[in-house]
């Protein structure tokens, strides 16, 4: 899983997203890794991940610059994070500035959404490529998932997950919550550019997922932006409803190449794709 920063993609990041790893800044042959251990199972998962990086160092010339862990602040009463601490934000910003990544354990509450929003981590890459070692563990027939190679690209900082809401009690209806959210052309275009660029470097097929009946205005925006962006890349986008896309992801996964969609639909499709992998991990 990769999340990228910026109000657009830098030339270096654009090149990296199509496979040119030489553009990532390094300190010699060292890769920067910031660490956020998180809560609950987080420290255990992160510790094992660091063991994997240590093992890789022992058998190769790759070296990792592991940055000391910053911790989240948890509200002891409500159990959710308070706004991002300066040291958490600073660790992430410095790791990204050095061309590195952040290894983060779960935090619960609003932490992950606040982190994505404040650092503009707008692009989430979810590679769906089943491991043969797990092929007998899932519910699907092993031959149905062999050779599946799908890349889900999820817009990560907009729409309902980061919308605003108001709650009030109305005499005739009881508690009511009103949500407001939006998508801008800039937000949609930049994520579609990632999808089109990566589809161009893969098998040239781009599926854009929306739902016209439920979200007509937003779906029109995604459709229009998809055709405009794909025209620049010499691609023809396929635009489908989330309902049919979910079906195809399980029933015909080998027909899919790159899938680009909104925050909410991307979350759903990523979880559905775990059935193909035989593990939600």
C-alpha positions as CSV (number, residue, x, y, z in Angstrom):
1,X,0.0,0.0,0.0
2,X,1.4,3.4,-1.0
3,X,0.1,6.8,-0.1
4,X,1.5,9.9,-1.9
5,X,1.6,13.5,-0.9
6,X,1.1,16.9,-2.7
7,X,-1.5,18.9,-4.4
8,X,-0.4,17.2,-7.6
9,X,2.3,14.7,-8.5
10,X,5.8,15.8,-8.8
11,X,7.8,14.7,-12.0
12,X,9.8,12.4,-9.8
13,X,6.7,10.8,-8.2
14,X,5.1,10.5,-11.6
15,X,8.1,8.6,-12.9
16,X,8.3,6.4,-9.8
17,X,4.6,5.4,-10.1
18,X,5.4,3.9,-13.5
19,X,8.3,1.9,-12.2
20,X,11.4,4.1,-12.3
21,X,12.7,3.6,-8.7
22,X,15.9,5.5,-9.6
23,X,14.1,8.8,-9.0
24,X,13.5,8.2,-5.3
25,X,16.0,10.3,-3.2
26,X,18.3,8.1,-1.1
27,X,21.0,8.7,1.4
28,X,23.6,6.6,-0.3
29,X,21.9,3.2,-0.5
30,X,19.7,3.9,2.5
31,X,15.9,4.1,2.4
32,X,14.2,6.3,5.0
33,X,11.5,4.7,7.1
34,X,9.6,6.7,9.7
35,X,7.9,4.6,12.4
36,X,4.5,5.1,14.1
37,X,3.9,2.1,16.3
38,X,0.2,2.9,16.9
39,X,-2.1,1.3,19.5
40,X,-3.5,-2.2,20.2
41,X,-1.8,-4.7,17.9
42,X,0.1,-1.9,16.2
43,X,3.4,-2.3,18.1
44,X,3.4,-6.1,17.5
45,X,2.8,-5.7,13.8
46,X,5.3,-2.9,13.4
47,X,8.0,-4.9,15.3
48,X,7.6,-7.9,13.0
49,X,7.8,-5.6,10.0
50,X,11.0,-4.1,11.3
51,X,12.4,-7.6,11.7
52,X,11.7,-8.2,8.0
53,X,13.6,-5.1,7.1
54,X,16.5,-6.2,9.3
55,X,16.5,-9.6,7.6
56,X,16.6,-7.9,4.2
57,X,19.6,-5.9,5.2
58,X,21.4,-9.0,6.3
59,X,21.2,-10.6,2.8
60,X,21.6,-7.5,0.6
61,X,23.3,-4.2,0.3
62,X,20.0,-2.4,1.0
63,X,20.0,-0.3,4.2
64,X,17.2,1.3,6.0
65,X,17.3,4.6,8.0
66,X,14.8,3.8,10.7
67,X,13.5,7.0,12.2
68,X,12.5,6.8,15.9
69,X,8.8,6.2,16.6
70,X,6.4,9.0,17.5
71,X,3.3,8.1,19.5
72,X,-0.3,9.0,19.2
73,X,-2.2,10.7,21.9
74,X,-5.3,8.8,23.0
75,X,-8.2,10.4,24.8
76,X,-8.5,8.2,28.0
77,X,-12.2,8.7,28.2
78,X,-13.4,8.4,24.7
79,X,-10.6,6.3,23.3
80,X,-9.9,8.3,20.2
81,X,-6.9,10.4,19.1
82,X,-6.6,14.0,19.8
83,X,-5.4,16.2,16.9
84,X,-2.1,15.2,15.4
85,X,0.8,16.0,17.7
86,X,3.5,18.2,16.2
87,X,6.1,15.4,16.5
88,X,3.9,12.9,14.5
89,X,3.4,15.4,11.7
90,X,7.1,16.3,11.8
91,X,8.2,12.7,11.5
92,X,6.0,12.1,8.5
93,X,6.9,15.3,6.8
94,X,10.6,14.7,7.2
95,X,10.4,11.1,6.0
96,X,8.5,12.2,2.9
97,X,10.9,15.0,2.3
98,X,13.7,12.5,2.2
99,X,11.9,10.3,-0.3
100,X,11.0,7.8,2.4
101,X,7.9,6.1,3.8
102,X,6.1,5.9,7.1
103,X,5.4,2.5,8.7
104,X,2.2,3.1,10.8
105,X,0.4,0.8,13.1
106,X,-3.4,1.2,13.6
107,X,-4.6,4.1,15.7
108,X,-8.3,3.9,15.6
109,X,-10.7,6.8,15.9
110,X,-10.0,9.7,13.4
111,X,-6.2,9.3,13.4
112,X,-5.8,7.9,9.9
113,X,-8.3,10.3,8.4
114,X,-6.6,13.3,10.0
115,X,-3.2,12.1,8.9
116,X,-4.3,11.7,5.3
117,X,-6.1,15.0,5.2
118,X,-3.4,17.1,6.9
119,X,-0.6,15.7,4.8
120,X,-2.7,15.4,1.7
121,X,-2.1,11.7,1.3
122,X,-4.5,11.6,-1.6
123,X,-3.5,8.4,-3.5
124,X,-3.8,4.9,-2.1
125,X,-2.5,2.0,-4.1
126,X,-3.9,-1.4,-3.3
127,X,-2.2,-4.1,-5.4
128,X,-4.3,-7.3,-5.6
129,X,-2.0,-10.1,-6.6
130,X,-2.8,-13.4,-4.8
131,X,0.1,-15.4,-3.3
132,X,0.2,-19.0,-4.4
133,X,1.1,-19.9,-0.8
134,X,-2.4,-18.8,0.2
135,X,-4.3,-20.1,-2.8
136,X,-6.0,-22.9,-0.8
137,X,-7.1,-20.7,2.2
138,X,-9.8,-18.6,0.5
139,X,-13.4,-19.4,-0.3
140,X,-12.8,-19.0,-4.1
141,X,-11.5,-21.9,-6.2
142,X,-7.7,-21.6,-6.5
143,X,-7.9,-21.7,-10.3
144,X,-10.2,-18.7,-10.2
145,X,-7.6,-16.4,-8.6
146,X,-4.4,-17.7,-10.3
147,X,-2.7,-15.0,-12.3
148,X,-5.0,-12.2,-11.0
149,X,-3.2,-8.8,-11.1
150,X,-5.4,-5.9,-10.3
151,X,-4.3,-2.4,-9.1
152,X,-7.0,-0.5,-7.1
153,X,-6.4,3.2,-6.9
154,X,-8.4,5.0,-4.2
155,X,-8.9,8.7,-3.8
156,X,-8.0,9.1,-0.2
157,X,-8.8,12.5,1.2
158,X,-12.2,13.6,0.1
159,X,-16.0,12.9,0.1
160,X,-17.9,11.5,3.1
161,X,-15.0,10.3,5.2
162,X,-13.8,13.8,5.6
163,X,-17.1,15.7,5.2
164,X,-18.6,17.9,7.9
165,X,-21.7,17.0,9.9
166,X,-24.2,18.5,12.3
167,X,-26.3,16.6,14.7
168,X,-29.6,17.8,16.2
169,X,-32.7,16.5,17.8
170,X,-36.0,17.1,15.9
171,X,-39.3,16.8,17.7
172,X,-40.8,14.5,15.0
173,X,-37.8,12.4,14.1
174,X,-35.5,12.2,17.1
175,X,-31.7,12.5,16.6
176,X,-30.7,13.6,13.0
177,X,-27.3,13.9,11.5
178,X,-26.8,16.1,8.4
179,X,-23.6,15.4,6.4
180,X,-22.0,17.6,3.8
181,X,-19.3,16.5,1.4
182,X,-17.9,17.4,-2.0
183,X,-15.5,16.5,-4.8
184,X,-13.6,19.1,-6.9
185,X,-12.4,18.7,-10.5
186,X,-8.8,19.1,-9.2
187,X,-9.2,16.2,-6.7
188,X,-10.8,13.9,-9.3
189,X,-8.4,14.8,-12.1
190,X,-5.2,14.2,-10.1
191,X,-6.2,10.7,-9.0
192,X,-7.4,9.8,-12.5
193,X,-4.0,11.0,-13.8
194,X,-2.3,8.4,-11.5
195,X,-4.6,5.7,-12.8
196,X,-4.2,6.6,-16.4
197,X,-0.4,6.8,-16.1
198,X,-0.2,3.4,-14.4
199,X,-2.7,1.8,-16.8
200,X,-0.5,3.0,-19.7
201,X,2.5,1.2,-18.2
202,X,0.5,-2.0,-17.5
203,X,-2.1,-3.5,-19.8
204,X,-3.8,-0.3,-20.9
205,X,-7.2,-0.9,-19.3
206,X,-8.7,1.6,-16.9
207,X,-12.0,1.0,-15.0
208,X,-13.5,4.1,-13.3
209,X,-16.1,3.2,-10.6
210,X,-19.0,5.6,-9.8
211,X,-22.8,5.3,-9.2
212,X,-24.8,7.6,-11.3
213,X,-28.2,6.9,-9.7
214,X,-27.0,7.5,-6.1
215,X,-24.6,10.3,-6.8
216,X,-25.5,11.8,-10.2
217,X,-23.5,15.1,-10.0
218,X,-20.4,13.5,-8.6
219,X,-20.6,10.6,-11.0
220,X,-20.9,13.0,-13.9
221,X,-17.8,14.8,-12.7
222,X,-15.8,11.5,-12.5
223,X,-17.0,10.4,-16.0
224,X,-16.2,13.7,-17.6
225,X,-12.8,13.9,-16.0
226,X,-12.1,10.3,-16.9
227,X,-12.6,10.9,-20.6
228,X,-10.6,14.1,-20.5
229,X,-7.6,12.6,-18.7
230,X,-7.7,9.3,-20.7
231,X,-7.8,11.2,-24.0
232,X,-4.5,12.7,-23.0
233,X,-3.0,9.3,-22.4
234,X,-4.5,7.6,-25.4
235,X,-6.8,5.4,-23.3
236,X,-10.5,4.7,-23.4
237,X,-12.0,4.5,-19.8
238,X,-14.6,2.0,-18.8
239,X,-17.0,3.6,-16.3
240,X,-19.2,1.2,-14.2
241,X,-21.4,1.3,-11.2
242,X,-19.9,0.1,-7.9
243,X,-22.5,-2.7,-7.8
244,X,-21.2,-4.2,-11.1
245,X,-17.6,-3.5,-10.3
246,X,-17.8,-5.4,-7.0
247,X,-19.3,-8.3,-8.9
248,X,-16.6,-8.3,-11.6
249,X,-13.8,-8.0,-9.0
250,X,-14.9,-11.4,-7.6
251,X,-16.4,-13.1,-10.6
252,X,-14.0,-11.9,-13.4
253,X,-10.9,-10.5,-11.7
254,X,-8.6,-11.5,-14.5
255,X,-10.5,-9.1,-16.8
256,X,-9.5,-6.1,-14.6
257,X,-6.3,-4.1,-14.8
258,X,-6.3,-0.7,-13.1
259,X,-9.4,0.4,-11.1
260,X,-9.7,4.0,-10.0
261,X,-12.5,5.2,-7.7
262,X,-13.6,7.5,-4.9
263,X,-12.7,7.2,-1.2
264,X,-15.9,5.4,-0.2
265,X,-16.1,3.0,-3.1
266,X,-12.3,2.3,-3.0
267,X,-12.6,1.3,0.7
268,X,-15.4,-1.2,-0.2
269,X,-13.5,-2.6,-3.2
270,X,-10.3,-3.0,-1.3
271,X,-12.1,-5.0,1.4
272,X,-13.9,-7.2,-1.2
273,X,-10.6,-7.9,-2.9
274,X,-9.3,-9.5,0.3
275,X,-11.5,-12.5,-0.7
276,X,-9.2,-13.0,-3.8
277,X,-6.1,-12.9,-1.5
278,X,-7.3,-15.4,1.0
279,X,-6.4,-13.0,3.8
280,X,-7.7,-9.6,4.9
281,X,-4.1,-8.9,6.0
